[in-house]
Amino acid sequence: MPSTARVGLALLTCLALHAQAADGDIVARMGEIGLTLAETRQLAEALPAETRTKTALDQLVRTELIRRAVAAEARRQGFDRKPEVAARMQQAAQQALVTAYLNDLARPPADFPPDNLLREAHEANKAAFTTDRQYRVSQIYIAGTDDKARRQAEEVHRQATRKRADFAEIARKSSQHPASAAQGGDMGWLAEKDMLPSIRAALASLKPDEVSPPVAGGEGFHILRLAERKEPEVLPLSRVKDTLTRGLRLRKAQEMEAAYLDGLLARTPVAVNEIALGGLLDRQK
């Protein structure tokens, strides 16, 4: 049995040379259990695009080999022949078949949705595609909520509002929020919805380059300098087309699946013996 390092090396080597390998070639092995190139390719395709890395695939391959090894041991022990296990396996296989069939049956055409439907959906959902108001903010933070902290914040505010005061330099020296202090108080762009109500109100009243009086937060005082404000805007269709397409295709698939099931029930209605059903429950009490 190869070591962990050798399995990983074999996997990465085979992946790099997959164009030259046959689908039946073994990519990774655990004892007598192996994964072919074709099987490994299926695992790779199942990974989300944003996490499709060699590291993620390596871990997935190892997990799959262990799963198969446990399953093989269970079969050797005869667990697959136990009535309750066999019934669950049959149910799982049937559910996999149903899911695959319905997914194929309810797959919208490749050219769905058409452009006119995308435009209509974008127009109808403008609120969902409207950005929040944002502020580019710098701060000087004074920790504490007592009178001493308030007086300190007021003194720093006086320094920061003097003529030709260097807000960034004062923030580096006086702010007690290390991360922003190191950046001269710069907090970057902040969404209005993520702010404390008191800070949101203070920024709403500022003009660019203005400095606020000390604003009480949960654990201290914030002296804020507004650099820039971005008003809410509706994202254009080009920015949200992929999101809209996925949503419309999902809704279309759900509609197609529901229509198929409704038709199936109309052709062959379900009949249930309610007396027998009630008696079965009574016997279980």
N, C-alpha and C positions, 0 to 999 in steps of 0.2 A: 504494500500500500504506500503510495507516494506521500511525502511530507507535505504540510500546509504550504511551505514555500515553493515546493516543486509543482503542486497543483496550480498555485497562482501563476507561476512562470509558464506552465503549459497553457493555461487559459489565455494569458496575454499574448503569447507567441502565436497561438492558433488564431486569435482574433486578428492579429496583424497580418496574418497570411491567409485570411479566409477566402480571398479571391482565388487562391491556388489550391484550396482544399476541397474535397468532396463533401457533400452534405452528410454522408455517413461517417466521416472521420470523427474520432473521439476528441473532444475538447478538454474534458475534465473527467476524473475517475475517482471513485471511492470504493476500494476493494473491487468487487466484481461488477459494480454499478457504474455505468458511464453515461455521459451526456454527449450527444453528437453535435456537430456544427449546426445542423438544421434545428435541433431542439434549443440550442443556445441562442440562435438567432430569434426564435420565437420568444424566449425570455427577454431578450434585449428590446424587441418591439413592444413588449408589454410595459416596459418602463416609461414613465412620463418623459417627454423630450427634455425637460429642464433638469432631470436627474439621471439622464442616460450617460453615465460616465463609466470608465473601466472599473473604478472602485465599487460603484453600485452594482454593476453587472457581476463582478467577482463575488460579492457577498450574496447576490441572488443565486448564482450557480452553486455556491457552497450550501445554501439553505435548501435548494432543490435536491441536491445529492443526499443530504441528511434526511429529507422527507422521504425520498425513495428508499433509503436504507431502512428506515423505521417501518415503512410499509412492507418491504420484503420480509423483515423479521416477523411482523405481525402475521403475514401469510404462512410463514414457516411454522408458526405456533398455532395455526388453524383459526385465528380470530375471524378471518373473512367467512368462515363456515358457521359461525354462531348465528342463530336465526335473527336475533335483534340487530346484530351488526350487518348481516346480509340485507335485511330490510332497509336499514339506513343507507347502505351503499346503493341499493337499487333506487331509492328515493332521490339520492344525490345525483345519480346518473340521469334519472328522468328529468330532474330539475335543470341540469346542465343542457340536456337536449331541448327542453322547452325554451330556456333562455336564449340559446343559440338560434333556434327556429324563429322566435318572435323578433329577435334583434335583426335577423335577415329580412323577415317579412315586413317589418316596420322601418326599414332603412329608407329615408327620403332619397329622391333622385340626386345624382351628383351635382346638378345645376340648381338645386334648391338651397336657399331661397332666391327668387329673381330680384333684380335690382329695385323694382318698384315696391316690393314688399319690404325690403331693407329700408328704403326711404320712408315708407309709412311707419315702420316700427321706430325708426329714429325720431320722427316727428312726434309720435305718440308717447315717447319715453324721454322727452328732453330733460325732465327733472332728474331722472336717474343718471343722465350724462352731463349734468351741470357741476362744474368744479366748485369747491368751497372757496370762500374768500381766504386769501393767504397774506401773511405779513412777513417781511424780512426784518428780523428784530435783533437788536443787541441788548444785553442786560448787564446790570451790576446787582448781584444778589447778596443780601445781608441776612444771615441766618438768625433765627430767633423771633419771637413775637412780643417780647416784653418792652418796657419803656426804653431800656438801654439800647436795644436793637433798633427801635424806631428813631431815637436820637442820632444813632450812627448813620442810619439810612438817610435821614434828613441832611446831615452834614455832607455825605457823599453826593447827594442830589445838588446841594449848593455848589460843590466843586464842579460837578458835571455840567452845570448850566451857566457857568461863568463865561464871559466872552473869550472866544478862541480856546475853550477847554478841549482837551483831547480825550474824548469819551473812551476810546480803546485803551489808552494808557492808564486811565483811572480804573477801568475794569480789570486790567492785568494786576494792578496793585491792590485793589480794594475788594473785588468780588470774591465771595466765598463759595462760588460754584466753579470748581477747578477746571472742568472741561471747557466751559465757555470762557472763563477768565484767560485761559491759554490762547484763545482765539480773539482776544480783545473784546470779549463779551458777545461775539457773534454767535447767534443761535440758528442761523440759516433761515430757511422758509418754514413757517409754522402755519398749519391749517387752523382757521378760526374755531372749527368744531372741537378741536383737541385742547383748547385753552380753558383755564379757569375763568368763570364769569367775570371776576374782577379784572383780570388781565385783558380779556376780550373787550370789556367796556373802556379800559384805559387806552388801548390801541386804537379803538374806533374814533376816539376824540383827537388823536394826534395827526399832525401833518408830517410829511417826510422831513427827517433831520430834527424833529422836535423830541424832547426828553420829558418823560412823565414824572410827576411826583412819586414818592415811594408807594407802591401798590402792595397791600397785604395779601400774601398767599397763605397756604396752609401752614407753612413752617418758617416763613421768613418774609422779607420785603424785597420787591423787585423794582428797580429803577430801569425803565424801558426807553430805548431809543428806536424810533421807527425809521428804517432805511427806505422801505418801498412797500407798496400795497398792490396786490393783484385782486381785481374784482372777479366775482363768479363769471364763468363763461360756459357756454354749451360746447362740448367737444364735438368737432365735425364728424360726419359719418365715416370719413376715412380713418379716424382714430379709433372708432368703436366697431368697425365693420366685423372684425373677427368675433368679438363678444356677441354681437347681435346675431351673426350667422349661427354660432353654436346654440344660442338660446332658441332661435326659430327652428333649427333642425331638431332639437330635442322636443320642442312642443309638437312639431309635425309627426315625429316618431311616436309620441304618446297618443296623438289623435289616431294615427294609423293602427296602432296596437288596440286601442279601445274599440275602433270600428270593426276590426277583425273579430275580437272577442264577443262584441254585441251580435255580429252576424252568426257566429258559432252557436251562441245561446239561442238565437232565434230559430236556427235550423234544428238544433237538438237541445231542447230545454232540459234543465236539471230537475229530476224528481227525487224527493227525499221522503223516506218513510219516517214521519215524525214520531209515531208511536214507538217504533223500534229504537229510534235515536234517544227518546226520553227514557226508555227502559234501560238502555246501556248506561246512561248517566246515573240512574237510580241504583244500579248494581255496584257502581263505584263509590257510593256514599258510605 
